[in-house]
Each structure stands twice: as structure tokens, then as C-alpha cells.
Amino acid sequence: MSPNAGPVPPNGNQDAQAGLDCFKGEDYLGAVRHYKAAIQAGGTPDDCRDWRAMLALADANATAKINVEIPKPVYFKRETLLERSPVRDGDLPRPPRHRPGHGCFRRLWPLLWPTIAQLPQAPLTTGSAARSLP
């Protein structure tokens, strides 16, 4: 930059970068503050459109308190995990009983099919087809 260029016009790039850093770090209130400052400082129309979009996202995340974990994380100790289970016998429902006949037709079908296939075909005796027979 030459010394005769004069003062640098205001630009929101630094504030936008700080807003992006806050957004990535899940500090959404800080991101809102920096993106508002970037938009007020100005920039190219494309930059301002992007900053407004990021401002809307950061504002929505800050309003929803998306960075608050519910329930609070619990970290277990090895001893806690290896302790005897607090679930007693009878606390859980019994599994369904196996039906004794389930699948018997599937097992019997190969044995029955040769016999069924050899049965003679019964003549059609009802309906309009029966009337047309001589």
C-alpha cells in the first residue's frame, strides 16, 4: 500500500472472520455480534449476503441454545460399569413363548406334495362352465 493512498475504507472482513471463528467454536452469541459488526462495516454485495445468511444461522442457533447439552453428559468409571446390574429378576417382561406348531407345514410340505400332485383333477361342476358341458 502506498503512503499516499489515504485511510483504508471500512471493511467487515475481519469481523466476518471473527464471526466465523465464533460460529465454528459454537459461540453463537459472539458470532451474532461479529456478523452484525461486519454487515455495518460493509463489504461487497456477495459478502454481505453471505454474512446475513450466517447471521441468521448464528441467531437461530443462539435462540435455540443448540450448544447446551441435555441431558448433561455423564462419564462412567470402569468400576461403575462392571458393578452388578440394578435390574432384578422379574423387572423385565418375559420373552414370547415359541409356538410348537410354527413351521410344521413348511416341514411337512415336501412329504405331502407328491401325494397331492397325484390326486386326480375334479371336474368343474358349478357355474356357467358346467351348463355348457354336454
GIRAVEN-V848831 format. One record per run of one state. SS is the DSSP state (@ for helix, = for strand, . for the rest). FROM is the first residue (numbers start at 0). TO is the last residue. If there is no record, write none. Layout:
ss->SS from->FROM to->TO
ss->SS from->FROM to->TO
This chain:
ss->. from->0 to->1
ss->@ from->2 to->4
ss->. from->5 to->11
ss->@ from->12 to->23
ss->. from->24 to->26
ss->@ from->27 to->40
ss->. from->41 to->43
ss->@ from->44 to->63
ss->. from->64 to->76
ss->@ from->77 to->81
ss->. from->82 to->102
ss->@ from->103 to->116
ss->. from->117 to->126
ss->@ from->127 to->130
ss->. from->131 to->133
